[in-house]
Amino acid sequence: MTGRGILIIHNPQAGGGRRRIVEDVHQACVALGAEVESRATRCPGDAETLAREGAGEGFGTVVAAGGDGTVNEVLNGLMGVAPGAARPAMALLPAGTVNVLAAELELPREPAASAAMLVAGRRRRIDVGRANDRFFVSCAGVGADAAAVARVSLPLKRMVGRGAYAAAAVHALALEAGRLFGVEVGGQRVEASALLATNIKRYAGPCLVAPAALLDDGLLDVVLARSGGRAAWFRYGLHLLFGTLRDAPGLMHLQTRRVTVADPPGLPVQVDGDIRTHTPLAIEIIPAALELVVPAAMPVAEAP
Ligand SMILES: Nc1ncnc2c1ncn2[C@@H]1O[C@H](COP(=O)(O)OP(=O)(O)OP(=O)(O)O)[C@@H](O)[C@H]1O
């Protein structure tokens, strides 16, 4: 471990019933002889401030303990570190409703294994995406998934967890027309009703959307749904659920460093599972921008 020690940033509001894990991991890190501090967020956006402050204080590792929202805030805090200053490594402690990157990498969920990873894990350099001015580790999207994310009810998420995303998807399908927007990618302009730019293979945890995606290949995997309308979105949704998205008619899949959406303006954009920006949109990949702490024994390439 480099730097002053480990800073755990914990969102006490994150769902999943795993709040005690933070305390357990903290104690297990102390038992392993590590210098560790835990700080709870006080409001939305606080994890970003705490991460930036932690970097300034010289912590070597900053841990995002919560769901994808907390991970994204910690990432943005770390990416906001002033040029020339040391950027701590990021680590993940899954304690939220959804933790897509932790699930993709099969990171430990048990306190003892998590603590071993934090104290004696390996640092792996990964690419970071940027959607306008918001950084992401997993994915950004316009169209179908952003329409669903925009309709996730927080009270329902607290009650039923992941089920709130399914309810929001049905809600979006009922109200949205699945209209087309203009995408520029790889030197061509195409129309699409949904765009997903991802750095990882799976979407929302279990759904395989980009089998060739690697966290460290310097590329975004872009999936475009070319057909518009509700019926098309419904079909794509079924293909996604049944793991057959690659066979869906009208689907385009490519690898690129940059993709843009110019019009229409004002479409919501989901970034790591929350609406963080709107079109016009430029999504790009920043190769090897961040060190991620992974278990010491983890293989270099993730299994497909
Ligand atoms: N102390 C706090 N009080 C209220 N909201 C907070 C607090 N700390 C963080 N938040 C907000 O809570 C939101 C949800 O957090 P997070 O994503 O970590 O957990 P989750 O909702 O369980 O998981 P997921 O987003 O993966 O479904 C974040 O967008 C964050 O801004």
The ligand as a Tripos MOL2 file, in Angstrom:
@<TRIPOS>MOLECULE
LIG
   31    33     1     0     0
SMALL
NO_CHARGES

@<TRIPOS>ATOM
      1 N1        -26.0170   10.8750    3.5440 N.pl3     1 LIG1
      2 C1        -26.7930   10.8400    2.4640 C.ar      1 LIG1
      3 N2        -28.1110   11.1650    2.5400 N.ar      1 LIG1
      4 C2        -28.9070   11.0780    1.4560 C.ar      1 LIG1
      5 N3        -28.4930   10.6920    0.2220 N.ar      1 LIG1
      6 C3        -27.1860   10.3590    0.0830 C.ar      1 LIG1
      7 C4        -26.2800   10.4100    1.1810 C.ar      1 LIG1
      8 N4        -25.0690   10.0220    0.7670 N.ar      1 LIG1
      9 C5        -25.1930    9.7450   -0.5420 C.ar      1 LIG1
     10 N5        -26.4700    9.9470   -0.9600 N.ar      1 LIG1
     11 C6        -27.0260    9.7260   -2.3020 C.3       1 LIG1
     12 O1        -27.6560    8.4450   -2.3330 O.3       1 LIG1
     13 C7        -27.7130    8.0370   -3.7110 C.3       1 LIG1
     14 C8        -27.7930    6.5360   -3.8220 C.3       1 LIG1
     15 O2        -26.6450    5.9890   -3.2650 O.3       1 LIG1
     16 P1        -25.9690    4.6420   -3.7630 P.3       1 LIG1
     17 O3        -26.0150    4.5640   -5.2170 O.co2     1 LIG1
     18 O4        -24.6500    4.5420   -3.1330 O.co2     1 LIG1
     19 O5        -26.8370    3.5250   -3.0970 O.3       1 LIG1
     20 P2        -28.0370    2.6640   -3.6160 P.3       1 LIG1
     21 O6        -29.1330    3.5570   -3.9700 O.co2     1 LIG1
     22 O7        -28.3330    1.6330   -2.6130 O.co2     1 LIG1
     23 O8        -27.4500    1.9120   -4.8410 O.3       1 LIG1
     24 P3        -27.6110    2.0240   -6.4190 P.3       1 LIG1
     25 O9        -27.4590    3.4420   -6.8740 O.co2     1 LIG1
     26 O10       -26.4930    1.1750   -6.8760 O.co2     1 LIG1
     27 O11       -28.9430    1.4810   -6.7430 O.co2     1 LIG1
     28 C9        -26.4740    8.6150   -4.3590 C.3       1 LIG1
     29 O12       -26.7760    9.1840   -5.5980 O.3       1 LIG1
     30 C10       -25.9540    9.6590   -3.3650 C.3       1 LIG1
     31 O13       -25.7990   10.9490   -3.9390 O.3       1 LIG1
@<TRIPOS>BOND
     1     1     2 1
     2     2     3 ar
     3     2     7 ar
     4     3     4 ar
     5     4     5 ar
     6     5     6 ar
     7     6     7 ar
     8     6    10 ar
     9     7     8 ar
    10     8     9 ar
    11     9    10 ar
    12    10    11 1
    13    11    12 1
    14    11    30 1
    15    12    13 1
    16    13    14 1
    17    13    28 1
    18    14    15 1
    19    15    16 1
    20    16    17 2
    21    16    18 1
    22    16    19 1
    23    19    20 1
    24    20    21 2
    25    20    22 1
    26    20    23 1
    27    23    24 1
    28    24    25 2
    29    24    26 1
    30    24    27 1
    31    28    29 1
    32    28    30 1
    33    30    31 1
@<TRIPOS>SUBSTRUCTURE
     1 LIG1         1 GROUP 0 **** ****
